[in-house]
Amino acid sequence: MSLVAHPSPRARSRLSALLATACLVVSAFVFASPAAASTDGLLDLTCTAPSSEATTYDPPLTLAPQDVTFSSTVQYGPCVSLSRPDIDSGSRSLHVLTPDRSCLTLLETAVSAFTITWDTGETSTISGSRTATVVGAALVVTITGNVTSGVFAGDSVVQISTGPATGILACTLGLGTVDSVYSAVTLEITSL
């Protein structure tokens, strides 16, 4: 016998509509504010919309930790760089089995390391930290760090991904699962 109360379909529909509306309002606020890049240096590169990140989880994330295959593809572009005007776009992808993942682990702080391959064939390897917060109904993931090798080596990095948190919020309440997250991305690389 289940002791968990399940909201009616109508209540879930209203909750989803409310969360989606809040997400749009918060997203507009997030995109209207400047990225948190250092103002002490010169902006070497910026990538804006329609830059995006598509992430999938197999099996879908639940409240219970489980081994999950995490797949992520990030497309950067259009990108503008005064120091490297030949760079217009870039991409990166990851496909890895991760142990003990749940919808709650999406909100944990973690170390982040990845390599962007630019449209010139060159790369930038980035190391930093990842923080995630839910602002209203938006999931905001911020990666701050440095380019450790390749193009822009020594520069600081700020990447902000903003996507809907509706499914994540429902999952943390035990009302659903998370099989994917799609986010808009901004990337700023600043010389120190």
C-alpha positions in Angstrom: 0.0 0.0 0.0 1.4 3.4 -1.0 1.3 6.2 1.5 2.5 8.8 -1.0 -0.2 11.3 -2.0 -0.3 12.0 -5.8 -1.7 15.2 -7.0 -4.5 15.1 -9.5 -3.7 15.5 -13.2 -5.4 18.9 -13.1 -3.2 20.0 -10.1 -0.1 18.8 -11.9 -1.0 20.6 -15.0 -1.5 23.9 -13.1 1.8 23.3 -11.2 3.6 22.7 -14.5 2.1 25.8 -16.1 3.0 27.9 -13.1 6.5 26.6 -13.0 7.0 27.1 -16.8 5.8 30.7 -16.5 8.1 31.4 -13.6 10.9 29.8 -15.6 10.4 32.2 -18.5 10.3 35.2 -16.2 13.5 34.1 -14.4 15.2 33.3 -17.7 14.5 36.7 -19.0 16.0 38.2 -15.9 19.1 35.9 -16.1 19.7 36.7 -19.8 19.3 40.4 -19.2 22.0 40.5 -16.5 25.7 40.6 -17.5 27.7 37.4 -17.1 29.9 37.3 -14.0 33.2 37.5 -15.9 36.1 39.3 -14.3 36.2 43.0 -15.2 40.0 43.2 -14.4 41.0 41.7 -17.8 40.0 42.0 -21.4 37.3 39.9 -22.9 39.1 37.5 -25.2 36.0 35.6 -26.4 32.3 35.5 -25.9 29.7 33.0 -27.1 26.0 33.8 -26.8 22.6 32.4 -27.9 21.9 30.2 -29.6 24.7 28.4 -27.8 23.2 25.5 -26.0 23.7 22.3 -23.9 21.6 19.2 -24.3 22.1 16.6 -21.5 20.4 13.2 -21.2 20.4 10.6 -18.3 19.9 6.9 -18.9 18.1 5.6 -16.9 16.3 8.8 -15.9 17.3 10.4 -12.6 15.0 9.7 -9.6 15.3 10.6 -5.9 17.1 7.3 -5.3 20.8 7.3 -6.2 21.7 4.9 -9.1 24.3 4.4 -11.7 23.4 6.6 -14.7 24.9 7.2 -18.2 25.4 10.9 -18.5 25.6 12.3 -22.1 26.1 16.0 -22.8 26.6 18.0 -26.0 27.4 21.7 -25.9 27.4 23.9 -29.0 29.0 27.3 -28.7 28.2 29.9 -31.2 28.1 32.5 -32.4 31.4 33.4 -30.8 33.2 36.7 -31.1 36.9 37.2 -30.3 39.0 40.3 -31.0 42.2 38.4 -30.4 41.1 35.4 -32.5 38.6 36.6 -35.1 39.0 33.3 -36.9 37.1 31.5 -34.1 33.3 31.6 -34.7 32.1 28.5 -32.9 33.0 25.5 -30.8 31.7 22.3 -29.3 32.3 19.6 -26.7 30.7 16.4 -25.7 30.8 13.8 -22.9 29.4 10.3 -22.5 30.2 8.6 -19.2 28.7 6.2 -16.7 28.4 8.0 -13.3 27.7 6.2 -10.0 25.2 7.2 -7.4 23.4 9.9 -9.3 20.0 11.3 -8.4 18.0 14.5 -9.2 19.5 15.9 -5.9 23.1 15.5 -7.2 22.3 17.9 -10.1 22.4 20.7 -7.5 25.8 19.8 -5.9 29.0 21.7 -6.3 31.6 19.8 -8.3 34.9 20.0 -10.0 34.6 20.5 -13.8 37.1 19.9 -16.5 36.5 19.8 -20.2 38.0 20.6 -23.6 36.3 22.8 -26.2 37.2 22.1 -29.9 36.9 25.3 -31.9 35.9 25.5 -35.5 39.6 26.1 -36.4 40.4 22.6 -35.1 42.3 24.0 -32.1 41.2 23.3 -28.5 41.0 25.0 -25.1 41.1 22.8 -22.0 39.3 24.3 -19.0 39.4 23.4 -15.3 37.2 24.9 -12.7 34.3 24.5 -10.4 30.6 24.0 -11.1 27.7 25.3 -9.0 24.1 24.8 -9.6 21.1 26.7 -8.2 17.4 26.8 -8.8 16.3 30.4 -9.2 12.5 30.5 -9.4 11.8 27.7 -11.9 15.2 28.0 -13.7 18.2 25.8 -13.2 21.3 28.0 -13.4 24.6 26.2 -13.7 27.8 28.3 -13.4 31.3 27.0 -14.3 34.1 29.3 -13.2 37.8 28.4 -13.8 40.7 28.9 -16.1 42.0 27.8 -19.5 44.8 25.4 -18.6 46.1 24.7 -22.1 45.5 25.4 -25.8 43.9 28.6 -27.2 43.4 31.3 -24.5 45.7 29.4 -22.0 45.9 31.4 -18.8 42.6 33.2 -19.3 39.7 33.0 -16.8 36.4 31.4 -17.9 32.7 31.9 -16.9 30.1 29.6 -18.5 26.4 30.0 -17.5 23.8 27.5 -18.5 20.2 28.3 -17.9 17.4 25.8 -18.4 14.0 24.9 -16.9 14.0 23.4 -13.5 10.4 22.2 -13.6 11.3 18.5 -13.9 14.1 18.7 -11.4 11.8 20.4 -8.8 9.2 17.7 -9.4 11.8 15.0 -9.1 13.2 16.4 -5.8 9.6 16.1 -4.4 9.3 12.5 -5.6 6.8 13.5 -8.3 8.7 12.5 -11.4 12.1 11.7 -13.0 14.6 13.7 -15.1 15.6 12.2 -18.4 17.1 15.3 -20.0 17.9 19.0 -19.5 18.2 21.5 -22.3 19.9 24.8 -21.4 20.9 28.1 -23.1 24.6 28.8 -22.7 26.8 31.9 -22.5 30.6 31.6 -22.4 33.1 34.3 -21.6 36.8 33.9 -21.7 38.8 36.9 -20.2 42.5 37.6 -20.2 44.0 38.1 -16.7 
